[in-house]
Amino acid sequence: MGKRYLQDVLETMGACIDSLKFDGGSFTLMPGQAVSELVELCHAHQVEVSTGGFIERVLTQGPQAVDRYVSACKVLDFDTIEVSAGFLSLPTDDWLRLVDKVQSAGLKAKPSVSSA
């Protein structure tokens, strides 16, 4: 969604919206400036912003990629990183460390568990 469309939605329905969730890592395909503008617009309307499920893809690229991802989400001023368990099977201790990493960066971790 573009900035003007989001602005229209927030101006007309913002009082009913508490968060915006990017789907499936869609924000990774956008220029950083565009993502920052959308996040800033949401925050101006007291709407929190979540990455949506994408970290499971980043996890397959190793620990350094996860660190870079969490740092990038912090720089882009996301409020929440969704920690999805829908496509990967990880030990509970690994999920807990991931949640701790997200929280240590000053972001909220939103666990998301789905079943097939």
N, C-alpha and C positions, 0 to 999 in steps of 0.2 A: 504494500500500500504506500502510496506517495504521501508526502508531507501535507499537501493541501487537503487531500481526502481525510487524513487522520485529524487534521485541525478541525475540519467540519464536523466530524464525528464527536470529537472532544468538546467542541463548543455547544453542540446540541444535546449530547448524552453523557458528557463527562462526569456528571454527578452520580451516574449509575455504573461507572467503570472504575474498577480498583486496580486492574493490571492489564498489561499488553504482553502477549507471549508471541515471540517469533517462532515460527514452525520449522522444524527440521533443519536448523542451521541456515535458514534463508538469509540471515543478516551477514553471513560470511561471504555471500555473493555480491554484497552491496559495498560501495565505497565507504570507508570509515566515516567520512564527513556526513554522509547521508544518514548513517546509523546514529551518529551523535546528535544530529538535528531531530530525529524522531524521538530519541530518548529524552532530549532536553524538552521537547514539546510535551511529552507525557508527564515529565516531572513538573512542568509549569501548571499542569492540571491535576496534580497530586495523584498521578497514576504511576504505579511501579512497573518496571520492565523486566521481563524474564527472557533468557536465551531460548527457552523451549528445549526439547530433547535434541542434543547434538554431541554431548560430551562422550557418549559411547563410541562414536566414530573417532574422536580425538584419542581416546584411550588406546586404540589399536596402533597408534603411531609412537607410543612410548611416553615415559615420564616427562621428558623435556617438552614434548608437545603439549602435555596437560598443563605444565607450568606456564607455557607461553599463552595457552588458551585462557587460563584463569586470569593472567595478567592483562591480556587484551580486553577481556570482559570488564575488568576493573577500570581500565583506561577509558573504555566506551561508556562508563558510568551505569552499567546494568545494575539492577538491584539484586537479582536472583539468577543463579545458575541451576538449571534443572539437572538433576543427577538421575538419569534414566537407567532402568534395569531391564528394559524391554528386549534388547537384542544381544546382550552379553550376560554370561554367567560368571560372576566373580564371587570370591569368598566374602563373607560379611565384613571381615576385618579390612579388606581392601575398600569396600564401599564406605566404611566408617572413616578411613584415612582420607578418602576423596572428599567426603563431607567436611572433615576438619580442614583440609587444604582450602576449600572454598570459603569457609567461615573465617579462617585465618587471614584471608585476603580482604576481609571486610564485606563480603557478600553473603547473601542468604543462600542456603542450599535447599532445593526443593526435591526431596526424593520422589521418584515416580516409578511405580512398579506396575507392570502389565503382565498379563498371562496370555498364552497362545491358545 
